[in-house]
């Protein structure tokens, strides 16, 4: 790998400068340096059924394409994590559109068949709570979704989340608080939990 063979001896600033000049080896060092951390973030933000590796690869690809837009205002890792979050948002929007289209197709297929309608109704009633939780979760901003999943599902501490995402600890606490409040309000509105 020549000049950039030892990733620990080069600062992010040096690697970014070289990558901005088109040095693919420098970008490869950045990818190796941040792969594991970005993978952990991708696991928490990826939409169910998608592979975290794809988010990581796409984030690195997008980062290489957009390296000239990195200004160094935050950390390089935070910039890469933001790219991954934006990719997750885009995938979520696509999935919502696909789900609406599939629901319309299914409704067309069973519209004349009473037994099929009953089966669909039973299925809908059984999955109402799950769908409500998923819908409320998907309705959260990506940053809140990531913190909520990492904290409440995976058991990470807020300080570990803050460090991994490259955000202040207070921001992690705030995102967790607002995510929980939004989930509670959304589930109450959907009639899944009682207002209390």
C-alpha positions in Angstrom: 0.0 0.0 0.0 3.0 2.2 -0.2 2.9 5.5 1.7 -0.3 4.6 3.6 0.5 1.0 4.7 0.3 1.8 8.4 -3.1 3.3 9.1 -2.2 4.3 12.7 0.6 6.7 11.7 -1.5 8.9 9.5 -4.1 11.4 10.8 -7.5 11.7 9.3 -6.6 15.1 8.0 -3.6 13.7 6.1 -5.6 10.8 4.8 -8.5 13.1 3.7 -6.1 15.5 2.0 -4.6 12.6 0.1 -8.0 11.2 -0.8 -9.1 14.6 -2.1 -6.1 14.5 -4.4 -7.4 11.1 -5.7 -5.2 8.8 -3.7 -7.3 5.6 -3.6 -4.8 4.0 -1.1 -5.5 6.8 1.4 -9.2 6.2 1.1 -8.7 2.4 1.6 -6.9 3.2 4.8 -9.9 5.3 5.9 -12.2 2.5 5.1 -10.2 0.0 7.0 -9.8 2.4 9.9 -13.6 3.0 10.3 -15.2 -0.2 9.0 -15.9 -1.8 12.3 -17.4 1.4 13.9 -19.5 2.2 10.9 -20.7 -1.4 10.7 -21.9 -1.2 14.4 -23.8 1.9 13.5 -25.2 0.4 10.3 -26.5 -2.6 12.3 -28.6 -0.3 14.4 -30.0 1.9 11.6 -30.5 -0.6 8.8 -34.1 -1.3 7.9 -35.2 -4.9 8.8 -34.3 -7.3 6.0 -31.4 -5.2 4.7 -27.7 -6.0 5.3 -25.6 -3.7 7.4 -22.6 -4.5 5.1 -24.5 -2.9 2.2 -24.9 0.4 4.2 -21.2 0.4 5.1 -20.1 -0.3 1.5 -22.6 2.3 0.2 -21.5 4.9 2.8 -17.8 4.4 1.8 -18.6 4.6 -1.9 -20.6 7.7 -1.4 -17.9 9.1 0.9 -15.3 8.6 -1.8 -17.5 10.3 -4.4 -18.2 13.2 -2.1 -14.8 13.5 -0.3 -14.4 17.0 -1.6 -17.4 18.1 0.4 -15.8 17.0 3.7 -14.8 20.3 5.4 -13.5 18.9 8.7 -16.1 20.7 10.8 -16.8 17.4 12.6 -15.0 14.2 12.8 -14.5 12.0 9.7 -16.4 9.2 11.4 -19.4 11.4 12.1 -19.4 12.5 8.5 -19.4 8.8 7.3 -22.1 7.9 9.9 -24.3 10.8 8.6 -23.9 9.4 5.1 -25.0 6.0 6.4 -28.0 7.6 8.2 -29.0 9.4 5.0 -28.8 6.1 3.0 -31.0 4.4 5.7 -33.6 7.3 5.4 -33.6 6.9 1.6 -34.1 3.1 1.9 -36.9 3.6 4.4 -38.7 6.0 2.0 -38.4 3.4 -0.8 -39.7 0.6 1.4 -42.7 2.7 2.4 -43.6 3.3 -1.2 -43.1 -0.4 -2.1 -45.3 -1.5 0.8 -48.1 0.9 -0.2 -47.9 -0.5 -3.8 -47.9 -4.1 -2.5 -50.8 -3.5 -0.2 -52.8 -2.0 -3.1 -52.0 -5.0 -5.3 -53.0 -7.5 -2.5 -56.3 -5.6 -2.0 -57.0 -5.9 -5.8 -56.3 -9.6 -5.8 -58.7 -10.6 -3.0 -61.4 -8.0 -3.5 -63.9 -10.5 -4.9 -63.2 -13.4 -2.6 -64.9 -13.3 0.8 -62.8 -16.0 2.4 -59.6 -14.3 1.3 -60.9 -11.0 2.7 -61.6 -12.7 6.1 -58.1 -14.2 6.2 -56.6 -10.8 5.3 -58.7 -9.2 8.0 -57.6 -11.7 10.6 -54.0 -11.2 9.6 -54.4 -7.5 9.9 -55.9 -7.7 13.3 -53.1 -10.0 14.5 -50.4 -7.7 13.3 -52.0 -4.4 14.2 -49.8 -3.8 17.2 -46.6 -4.9 15.4 -47.4 -2.6 12.4 -48.1 0.3 14.7 -44.8 -0.1 16.6 -42.9 -0.4 13.3 -44.8 2.5 11.8 -44.1 4.7 14.8 -40.4 3.6 14.9 -40.0 4.3 11.1 -41.7 7.7 11.6 -38.9 8.8 13.9 -36.0 10.8 12.6 -33.1 8.6 11.7 -30.9 9.9 14.5 -33.6 9.2 17.1 -34.1 5.7 15.6 -30.4 4.9 15.8 -30.1 6.0 19.4 -33.4 4.3 20.4 -32.3 1.0 18.8 -28.8 1.1 20.2 -30.0 2.0 23.7 -33.3 0.1 24.2 -32.9 -2.9 21.9 -29.1 -3.5 22.0 -28.5 -2.3 25.5 -25.8 0.3 24.8 -25.2 3.1 27.2 -25.9 6.6 26.0 -22.2 7.5 26.5 -21.2 4.6 24.2 -23.8 5.6 21.7 -22.5 9.2 21.7 -18.9 8.1 21.2 -19.9 5.7 18.4 -22.0 8.2 16.5 -19.6 11.1 17.2 -22.2 13.2 19.0 -22.2 14.9 22.4 -23.6 12.7 25.3 -26.3 15.3 25.8 -27.5 14.9 22.2 -27.7 11.2 22.7 -29.8 11.7 25.9 -32.0 14.2 24.1 -32.6 11.9 21.1 -33.4 9.0 23.4 -35.9 11.1 25.4 -37.6 12.6 22.3 -37.7 9.2 20.6 -39.4 7.5 23.6 -41.9 10.4 23.9 -42.7 10.3 20.2 -43.1 6.5 20.3 -45.5 6.8 23.3 -47.6 9.5 21.7 -47.7 7.7 18.3 -48.8 4.4 19.9 -51.4 6.2 22.0 -52.8 7.9 18.8 -53.0 4.5 17.1 -54.8 3.0 20.1 -52.1 0.5 20.9 -51.4 1.7 24.4 -53.6 3.6 26.8 -53.1 7.2 27.6 -51.9 7.4 31.2 
